[in-house]
Amino acid sequence: MIKFIKNFRKDDSGAVTVDWVVLTAAVAALAGAVYTAIETGAGNLTTSTGSYIAGKTPTDSTGG
């Protein structure tokens, strides 16, 4: 039993997989944080642009 525990402790074959899982989770969390940070600003910009365009009158290509 002691030999099994020592061998298990020395075995690091899955360490790279754990690193990639942690790295991928960090990137996904960062993407979620960025989305949350820009969501309100993008919505406000869209509303402002829509209001600006709605206040304009259409004209034809001759300028009339």
VOPAGU-2260 file (C-alpha; in pm, 1 decimal, decimal comma):
REM VOPAGU-2260
SITE   aa  ch    i         X         Y         Z
SITE  MET   A    0       0,0       0,0       0,0
SITE  ILE   A    1     283,0     239,8      80,3
SITE  LYS   A    2     445,9     164,4    -255,7
SITE  PHE   A    3     117,8     242,4    -433,6
SITE  ILE   A    4      87,0     578,7    -256,0
SITE  LYS   A    5     446,7     672,9    -339,4
SITE  ASN   A    6     400,5     582,2    -705,6
SITE  PHE   A    7      70,7     768,4    -721,2
SITE  ARG   A    8     230,5    1079,9    -574,0
SITE  LYS   A    9     515,2    1071,7    -828,9
SITE  ASP   A   10     286,5    1021,5   -1129,8
SITE  ASP   A   11     223,7    1356,7   -1298,2
SITE  SER   A   12      92,6    1239,6   -1634,9
SITE  GLY   A   13    -233,7    1435,3   -1600,3
SITE  ALA   A   14     -77,1    1760,4   -1486,0
SITE  VAL   A   15     -77,2    1915,6   -1834,7
SITE  THR   A   16    -446,4    1839,3   -1874,6
SITE  VAL   A   17    -524,7    2008,8   -1546,0
SITE  ASP   A   18    -323,5    2312,8   -1654,1
SITE  TRP   A   19    -519,7    2340,7   -1979,5
SITE  VAL   A   20    -853,2    2302,6   -1801,4
SITE  VAL   A   21    -764,1    2578,7   -1556,6
SITE  LEU   A   22    -636,1    2802,3   -1836,7
SITE  THR   A   23    -950,1    2747,0   -2044,5
SITE  ALA   A   24   -1172,7    2821,8   -1746,0
SITE  ALA   A   25    -980,1    3143,5   -1681,3
SITE  VAL   A   26   -1021,5    3255,8   -2042,9
SITE  ALA   A   27   -1394,6    3178,9   -2032,5
SITE  ALA   A   28   -1433,1    3373,9   -1707,1
SITE  LEU   A   29   -1242,4    3668,0   -1853,6
SITE  ALA   A   30   -1464,5    3666,1   -2162,2
SITE  GLY   A   31   -1772,1    3671,3   -1939,5
SITE  ALA   A   32   -1634,4    3962,2   -1740,1
SITE  VAL   A   33   -1556,9    4159,0   -2055,9
SITE  TYR   A   34   -1905,1    4094,1   -2194,2
SITE  THR   A   35   -2062,9    4213,3   -1870,4
SITE  ALA   A   36   -1847,7    4525,8   -1870,8
SITE  ILE   A   37   -1937,7    4634,2   -2225,7
SITE  GLU   A   38   -2300,7    4518,1   -2235,1
SITE  THR   A   39   -2450,5    4835,6   -2086,7
SITE  GLY   A   40   -2232,5    5071,8   -2286,9
SITE  ALA   A   41   -2311,2    4896,5   -2613,2
SITE  GLY   A   42   -2684,0    4906,2   -2537,5
SITE  ASN   A   43   -2670,7    5278,1   -2459,8
SITE  LEU   A   44   -2475,4    5347,5   -2779,6
SITE  THR   A   45   -2730,4    5154,8   -2984,2
SITE  THR   A   46   -3018,6    5347,7   -2827,3
SITE  SER   A   47   -2846,8    5682,4   -2887,2
SITE  THR   A   48   -2769,6    5596,3   -3248,5
SITE  GLY   A   49   -3128,7    5485,9   -3308,3
SITE  SER   A   50   -3262,7    5810,0   -3161,4
SITE  TYR   A   51   -3027,4    6016,6   -3376,1
SITE  ILE   A   52   -3125,4    5835,0   -3693,7
SITE  ALA   A   53   -3495,9    5853,6   -3608,9
SITE  GLY   A   54   -3469,0    6232,8   -3583,6
SITE  LYS   A   55   -3339,1    6268,3   -3939,5
SITE  THR   A   56   -3555,8    6307,1   -4248,0
SITE  PRO   A   57   -3475,3    6100,6   -4553,3
SITE  THR   A   58   -3350,3    6277,4   -4864,5
SITE  ASP   A   59   -3301,3    6153,7   -5217,9
SITE  SER   A   60   -2969,4    6144,0   -5401,6
SITE  THR   A   61   -3030,3    6486,5   -5564,6
SITE  GLY   A   62   -3021,8    6657,1   -5226,4
SITE  GLY   A   63   -3391,4    6744,9   -5229,4
